[in-house]
Structure formats: structure tokens, C-alpha cells
């Protein structure tokens, strides 16, 4: 479920989307705007997802439940 392959698969999907959007961007005066918008939004979403995924996969602070059992220390 949650393993290192998730990051690699997500990277490949975003890279494929970037390549397709680079080629498929409409020709004209706004071609640069289209390419920039599609590529930046795709990579920003991937980076945000990857940071969230890694933060949950390897948390820096381990949660402690003090009310597990009464009298348990």
C-alpha cells in the first residue's frame, strides 16, 4: 500500500503528463503560457503530494497515547 514505488509511479505519471502537455499545447501567442501553467501546476501538485506522503510515511515525531490503559506507564 504505502511504499517507495508510490513516489516513483507518481513521478513517472507527472513526467508523462509534462511531456504530453509540452507537445499538445495549443500553438499561437499563448503557447508559452499554456506550457508554463500546465507544467508548473502538475509539478506543484506532485511536490505537495510527495511532501504529505513522506511526512506520513516517516513521521519525525512519534505520537504517544497516554490513555492506553489506566496505570500503564
C-alpha positions as CSV (number, residue, x, y, z in Angstrom):
1,X,0.0,0.0,0.0
2,X,2.4,2.7,1.1
3,X,5.9,2.0,-0.2
4,X,8.6,3.7,-2.2
5,X,7.1,2.7,-5.5
6,X,4.3,5.2,-5.0
7,X,6.8,8.1,-5.4
8,X,8.3,6.6,-8.5
9,X,4.9,5.9,-10.1
10,X,3.7,9.4,-9.3
11,X,6.9,10.9,-10.7
12,X,6.5,8.9,-13.9
13,X,2.9,9.9,-14.3
14,X,3.7,13.6,-13.8
15,X,6.7,13.3,-16.2
16,X,4.5,11.7,-18.9
17,X,1.8,14.4,-18.4
18,X,4.5,17.1,-18.7
19,X,5.8,15.6,-22.0
20,X,2.3,15.3,-23.4
21,X,1.3,18.8,-22.3
22,X,4.5,20.2,-23.8
23,X,3.7,18.7,-27.2
24,X,-0.1,19.2,-27.1
25,X,-0.1,22.9,-26.0
26,X,-2.1,25.0,-28.4
27,X,0.1,26.8,-31.0
28,X,-0.1,30.6,-31.0
29,X,0.8,33.6,-29.0
30,X,-0.2,31.9,-25.7
31,X,1.7,28.7,-26.1
32,X,4.3,29.6,-23.5
33,X,1.6,30.5,-21.0
34,X,-0.2,27.2,-21.6
35,X,3.1,25.2,-21.2
36,X,4.1,27.1,-18.1
37,X,0.7,26.7,-16.5
38,X,0.3,23.0,-17.1
39,X,3.9,22.1,-16.2
40,X,4.0,24.2,-13.0
41,X,0.6,23.1,-11.8
42,X,1.4,19.4,-12.3
43,X,4.8,19.6,-10.6
44,X,3.5,21.7,-7.8
45,X,0.7,19.2,-7.1
46,X,3.2,16.3,-7.2
47,X,5.6,18.1,-4.8
48,X,2.8,18.8,-2.4
49,X,1.6,15.2,-2.5
50,X,5.1,13.9,-2.1
51,X,5.8,16.0,0.9
52,X,2.5,15.0,2.5
53,X,3.1,11.3,1.7
54,X,6.6,11.3,3.1
55,X,5.5,13.2,6.2
56,X,3.0,10.4,7.0
57,X,5.3,7.6,5.9
58,X,8.2,8.6,8.1
59,X,7.0,10.9,10.8
60,X,9.5,13.0,12.7
61,X,7.6,12.9,16.0
62,X,6.1,9.6,17.1
63,X,2.6,10.1,18.7
64,X,2.3,9.0,22.3
65,X,-1.1,7.8,23.6
66,X,-1.0,8.2,27.4
67,X,-4.6,6.9,27.9
68,X,-3.9,3.4,26.5
69,X,-4.5,1.6,29.9
70,X,-5.1,3.1,33.3
71,X,-1.9,2.8,35.4
72,X,0.2,1.9,32.4
73,X,3.4,3.9,32.1
